[in-house]
Amino acid sequence: MWLWWVGNAALLLVVTPVVLLLANRVIRPAVEVRRYADDILEHGVLLTEQLEPVPALVDTREFVGAAKSLSVAYVGAVGPLL
């Protein structure tokens, strides 16, 4: 019977603190990773808000091409008048 008490004491005084120590070494980095992930999510959403005008660049490129061709035609027509 006394071996049962020694086993319980060893479990309580040795194994439990080791398990808690190892769990703490795993949980602390996991919490830190979660904080980093939340930070990335927050700033990623803010970044996507800043990228909303990017598709309008395609229209801008088309307008610049049209303006370029029209300006060349204008200069070609005004050139002989000067």
Rosetta blueprint (number, residue, H / E / L):
1 M L
2 W H
3 L H
4 W H
5 W H
6 V H
7 G H
8 N H
9 A H
10 A H
11 L H
12 L H
13 L H
14 V H
15 V H
16 T H
17 P H
18 V H
19 V H
20 L H
21 L H
22 L H
23 A H
24 N H
25 R H
26 V H
27 I H
28 R H
29 P H
30 A H
31 V H
32 E H
33 V H
34 R H
35 R H
36 Y H
37 A H
38 D H
39 D H
40 I H
41 L H
42 E H
43 H H
44 G H
45 V H
46 L H
47 L H
48 T H
49 E H
50 Q H
51 L L
52 E L
53 P L
54 V L
55 P L
56 A H
57 L H
58 V H
59 D H
60 T H
61 R H
62 E H
63 F H
64 V H
65 G H
66 A H
67 A H
68 K H
69 S H
70 L H
71 S H
72 V H
73 A H
74 Y H
75 V H
76 G H
77 A H
78 V H
79 G H
80 P H
81 L H
82 L L
